Amino acid sequence: MTGISQARPAIWMLLTLLSWSAALAPSAHAQRRSPPRNVVLILSDDHRHDFLGFMPAAPDWLQTPSLDRMARGGAHVLNAFVTTSLCSPSRASILTGRYAHRHGVVDNTSPVPAGTAFFPQRLQKAGYRTAYVGKWHMGEAEAGDEPRPGFDHWISFPGQGVYQDPTLNTNGVRGRAKGYTTDVLTDSALAWLERRDAARPFFLYLSHKATHAEFIPPERYRGRYAGARIPYPPTMANTERNYRGKPRWVREQRYGWHGVDYAYHGDLDFDTFYRRYAETLLALDEGVGRVLDYLERSGLSKSTLVLYLSDNGFSLGEHGLIDKRHAYEESIRIPMLAWAPGYIPPGSTVRQLVRNIDVAPTIMALAGVDRSPDMDGRSVLAALRGEPDDEPVELLYEYYWEYAFPHTPTVFALRGPRYKYIYYHGVWDQNELYDLETDSLEQHNLIEVPAFQERAWAMRDRLFDRLEQTGGMRIPLRRGDWQAAERKEHQ
């Protein structure tokens, strides 16, 4: 008893010290540093959501070490989507936080309406230095490379650009650069970072051409995947089972410009197309790694958020299709990674649905700038940090028929956590309803199943309610001057 009694004061003293230490020690949340003041937004083109080395569905030979590094050191947004799966409308949505039917850039030829505000203009007013480097691609009727509002430093090129030796407009002066375009753009972005005004926060928008068709990898990576086994998707086979319940236009497109059996009007071999897509991604991934290396080497990683995403997804044979535009998962889902050491939990996964229209409000929230009242998106900064954010979100998707590519109709869709409803406008064809939980490949259209009629009509009503509430009930009509096949014939 004496030994126990003598030990008791020592034990109580130890317990007291431990409780004081716990009370005084900062929580895991408090240990996170204050929000980064700088942002680097890296945008790729047509990068599939599952073409990341760490993704289970990626080909087992695919290599993306830098993007994998971002995921290990930051957050992977598992359910990231675009509201329009087409280059120009999506890029305008990222810059405005608005749906395509509201910002007006409804296809790749529509110019940006006069007076359109981009969120970097708000950052400038808040004291940020801003830079745009890379593909702009909004309005082919315009030269498309002139400096735009919101950016103190500007480097761009007209339209889709080229993969080798691009002609760049640098702050209003045009000149030809030597080298592979992905490398040239990365070099230009790093050069601006090195000479930035260190006394002010910065926003850098690095917008790549890669991985847009037609895919041309640099010489150092050409042939890297030659002979690699192509994992053909189950829905690629031309069978009655695969096309049961599918709209007619999907089957017909198999033999058109964006179909696997006559891709680019027979100009492309699917296996080569697939491998070159992956080889072109290698240079893009390498460029991402160079940006991360610089931020760590310079100490800027402690005060910078790097956000990586693509402007849309890309089909590689699913349902017999290539390209994007349609509302199937491969087209509307995108990769999204957020990296900010000490601020965003490393190796975390964000499962909340995040849209491209949420990018602008999120960056503005990080910068302490009030969200513009005319934005359709919302900040998902809390979700990126691993904090609760339970607001339910259904994705409103829209794509408008193009004269240049008339084989895809106008598409509207509502995509929720489990079900997706797809509505086609202006064609006499089959609408679609999928249970993504039990049918992730979208093989079984439930639109005519009696047990799902009520759900289909309810989702249709919510789709049109959303369009009405946001002014999206008017279908845009644009002048058409060329079609893909005609342009090909004149090359």
N, C-alpha and C positions, 0 to 999 in steps of 0.2 A: 504493500500500500504506500509505503513511504516513497519508493521509487516512482510510483505512478503519480503521486501528489507532487513530487519535485519536478517531474517532467511536464505536468500540466501547464504551469505558467509559460514555459518555453514554447509549448505548442500553441497556446493562445496568442502569444506574441507573434509567432510566425504567421498564424492565420490572419491576425490584424494587419500585419505588414502586406500580406498578399492582397487583402481586400482594399487597402489603400492604393496599392499599385494598380489594381484593376480599375479603381475609380479614377485614378489620375491618367492612366494610359489612354490615348486616343482610340476611338473605335476604328474598325476597318474602313468604315465610310469616311471618318474624319481624317484618316491617314492619307487619303487620296489628296493629291495636290489640287490647287485651285484650277478652274477651267483653263485650257490652253487659249492663248490669245491669237495664235496663227492657225491658218487652215491651208492645206494643200488638197485640192480636189482633182483626182486623176480619173479621167473618163476614157473608157475604151469603146470600141464600136463593134456591135454584133457578138460580144463575148457571151457564150452560154453560161447559165447559172451553175451547171454541174461540171464545166471544164476547168476545174481546179484540182490540183494534185491530191488534196486531202479529202475530196468528196468521194463517197463510196461508189457513185455511179460513173465517175470519170474512167476513161480507158486506163488500164493498169500500167501503160507505158507513158502516160502523159506526165510532163514535168512542169511545175510552176513553183519553184522553190521560193521566190520572193513573195508571191501572193500567199503561199503557205506560211511564210514567216509573219506576214501581217496577221493572219488568223491566229497563229500561236501567241503573238504578242498583243492581240486586241480582240475585237468582236467580229464574228461572222454573222451577218444578217441572213438567216436561212430563208426567210419568206419576203424577198425583195422583188418588186414588180414595177413595170412601167404602165402608164395609163394610155399610151399609144406606142405600139411597137413599130416605129419608123423613125429614121435618124432625125430629121429636122423637127417634127412635132415634139419628140421626146427631149431634144436638146433645149427647145424653147420652154418646155415644162420645167426642166431643171432650173433654168435661169429665172423663171417667173413664179414658180410654185403654183401654176394654174393649168387647168385642163386645156387640151388643144382647141376645143370649141370656144374657149374664152380668150386665149392669147392669139388665135387666128392663124397660126402657122400649122395648117392642117395637112400639108404634104411637103415633099422635098422641093417644090418649086414656088411655094407661097412665100412672099417677102414678109419680113417682120413689120407689122402695122406701125405706122408713125405714132410716136408717143409711148410705145411699149417700155415699161420700166423693168430693168433687171436688178436682182437683189444686190449685186456688187456696187451699184450706185449708192445704196443705203450704207454699205460698208465704208465707202469713200467718205461719206458725210460723218461717219463715226470715227474717222481718223486713220482708216486702213490704207495701206499702199496695195494696189491690186494689179495683177498681171494675167493676161490671157495668152496662152501659147498653144497653137495647134488648129485643129479642124473646127471651123465655125458651121458651115453648111446649113445656112438658112436663107433660102431664096436663090435658086439657080438663075433667075432672071437678072439678078444683080451680079456684080463682079464677085461679091461675097468675101473679099479679104480685107476690106477697109476697116480701120479702127472703129470700135463701137463704144457707146457710152458705158461707163462703169469701170473702165480699165485704164490705169496710168501707163501701162506698158502693153504693147500689142504685137503679136507675131501670128500670122495666119496665112492661108492660101485659099484660092477659089474652089468652091464645090467639094467634090470628093477628094481632090488632090491626087498625088502619085506616090508610089512607094520608094522611088529613087530620085535623088537630085531635085528636090522641090523648089519652086519659085515662091519665096516668102515675102510677105508684106510686113516689114518691121517698122512700126510706128509711122506708116505712110510711105515708106521707101521700099520699092520692090527690088529683089535681087535673087539670083539663083544660088542655092546652097548645095554643097557636094556631100553626098553620103546617103545612107538609108534613112528614110524619113523618121521612123521611130527614134533612131539614135539622134538625129538632128534636133528633134523637138525636145528630147530629154536634155541634150547639151544646152539648148537655149534656155530651158527652165532653170537648170542648175546655175548657169551664168547669171541669170537675174537674181537668184537667191544669194549668190556670193556678193553682189554689189548692191543689195537692197539697203534701204535706210534702216539701220539696226535700232533706231530710236522709236520706230513705229511698228505696230502689228501689220502683218501682211496676209493677203489672200492670193494664192496662186492657183489658177485653173489650167491644168495641163490636159489638153484634149487631143487624143490620138486618132489617127486614121485606122490603125490596126484595131481589130482584126476584120476589116471590111473586105468583101469580095471585090475583085478577084484577088485571091490571096497570093502575095508574093513575099516569101521569107527572105531575109538577108542571106548572102552567100555562105556565111559561117554556119547557118542552120539548115540550109537547103539539103534535103535528103536525110536529115536526122532521123525521121520516122519512116524512111523507105522500107517497105516490107512489113511494117507494123500491122498486126491483125486488126481489122476494122470491126468493132462491135455493132453490127447492124441492129437497129432497134426492132423489136418484135412487130411493131405496126407498119414496118416498111414493106413487108411482103405484099405483092399484088394478089390478094386472095379475097374471095367473097366474105369470109369471116371478118377480115380487117375493115371492109367497107360497109358492113351491115350497119344501118342506122346513120351513116355519114351523109352529109349533103352531097348533091351531085357535083358541085363545083370543086370539092376536094378531090374526088376521083379524077375529074377531067384535068385538074391542074397537074396531076402526075405526069401528063404528057406535054406540059407547057414549060414556059420559061423558068418557073420556080418548082419544077417537079423532078423527081429522081430519074425518070426515064427519058427526059429530053431537056436536062438542065441547060439553061442559057442557050436554048434552041440547039441542043446537041453538041455544044462547044466544049463541054466539060465531062471528064470521066469522074464518077462519084468518088472512087477510092483516092484518086490523086487530089481531088477537091478537099476531101476530109483530112488527108495527111498534111497538105499545105496550110490548111486552117490552123492545125496544131503547131506547125513549124513557125508560122507567123506570130503565134502567141508567145513563142519563146523569147523573141526580141522585146516584146512588150513587157513580159515578166522581168526580163533583165533590166529594163529601164526603171521599173518600179523599185527594184532592189537598189539601183544607183541613187534614187531619191532618198530612200530610207537610210542608206549608208551616209549620205551627206548630212542629213538631219542629225544622225547620231554622232558623227565626227565633229560637227560644229557645235553640238550642245543644244541645237534647236528642238530636238525630239522632246525635251522637257517642257516645251511651251507650244507644241504644234499638234494639231489633229490632222491625220491623213485619212481621207475618205476615198475609197476606190469603188467604182461601179461602171456598168456598161449602159449605153443608151438604149439598148434593147437586147432581147435574146436572139436565138438563131436555131432553126431546125436543121437537123442533119439526118433526114430520112424518115422521121416520124410521120406517119399517115401518108407516106409517099411524097413529102414536101421538103424543100430546102427554103432558106431565107426566113422571113419573119412575117409581119403584117396581120396574120390570123390570131385567134385568141386561145390557141392551145398553149399548154404550159411552157413548152420549149421556146415559144415566141415571146411570151409576156414576162417570164421570170428572168431575173438578172443576178449576176454576182454582186455582192456588196460587202465591203470590209471596212472597219473603222479601227484605226491604230493611233493611240495616244498613251504612251507608257506612263503609268502612274495615275492615269485618269480613267481610262477604260479598262475593265478587268481583263487580264490576258487569258486567252484560250476560251473566251465566253461565246455563247451562242444566243443570238436574239431571235426568238421565234415569232414575235409579233409581226403582222403584215405591215410592210413599209413600202411606200410608193416613191417614184421619182419626184412627184410634186411635194414630197416632204423634205427634200434636200435643202431647198432654200430656207424654209422656216427653221430647220435644225441649225444650220450654220448661223443664221441671224440670232437665234437664241444663245448659241455659244459665244457670240460676239457682244451679247448684251444689247442687241438692236431689236426694237419692237417689230413683231411680225406685221407685214403689210395687211391691211384689212381686206384687200381684194384677192388674197391668196386662198386657194382651195386646199392646200396641204397644211400640215401641222407639224410642230417640232416633235421629233422622236429622240431627243437628247437623253431623256431619262431612261428609255429602253436601251440605248447604246451603253449607258453606264451600269446596266444591270439592275435598275430600280423598277419598282412596279409601275406598270402603265397598262391599265385594263380597258381602256376605251375600245369598244368593238369597232372594227373597220371592215367594210366590204369594198373591194376594188371595183371602181367603174372604169371600164375599158372602152376605147373608141378607135376605130380606123375608118377612114373615108376613101371610097373608091377613087382610083387614080386612072387617068386616061393613058398614062405611060405603061401601066401594068394592069390591064382591065380584067385579068383573070381572077382577082380577089375582090369580092363584093364589099360594100360597106358593112362593118361589123361593130356591134355593141355587145358588151358582156358585163355581167355582174359576178364577181368571184369572191366568195366568202371563205371561211375557214374549212368548210367541208364541201359545199356544193358550188357548181359553176353553171350559170345560164348564159347561153350565147344566142343572140338575135341577129338575123341577117336582113338588111334593109334593101329594098329595090330588086330583089330576085325571088322567083317562085321556087323555094327550096326548103330544106328541113332545118329548123332551129335545133338547138342541142341543150341537154341538161346532163351533168355528170356528177356522180358521187365520188369525189376525189379521195375519200378515205378508203373506199373499197375498190376503186378503179383509177389508180394513179396514172395509168397510161391512156385514159380517156377512150376506151374501146367500146363501152356500152352506153349508148345514148338512151336516156330514160324519158325523153320528151313525150313519147306516146304510151308510156306505161301508166295504167290507170291509177296505181297507188301513188304516183308522183305528180299527178295533174295539179293538185292544189299547191304544191311547192313551186312548180313551174310558173303558174299564174302569179303567185305571190312575189317571186323573184322578178318576173316581168314587170309587175307593178312598181316594185322598188327601183328597178332600172330606169323606168320612165319618170318616176318621181324625182330621182336624182338629176336626170337630164333637165326636167322642167325647173327644178330649183336652181340650177346653175346656168340657165339660158342655153341649153344644148339641144333644143328641139328643131333647130333650123339646119338642114343638110347643106353644106357649102357646095357651090358650083364653081368650078374653075375652068379656064380655057385650056384645052389640050393641044400641044404643038407637035409632039412626037410620041412614038411608042417604042418599046424596047427592041422589038424585032426590026423596025425601020432603022433605028440608030445602029444596030449591029450590021445591017446590010450596007450602010454607008461608011463603015469604018475602013 
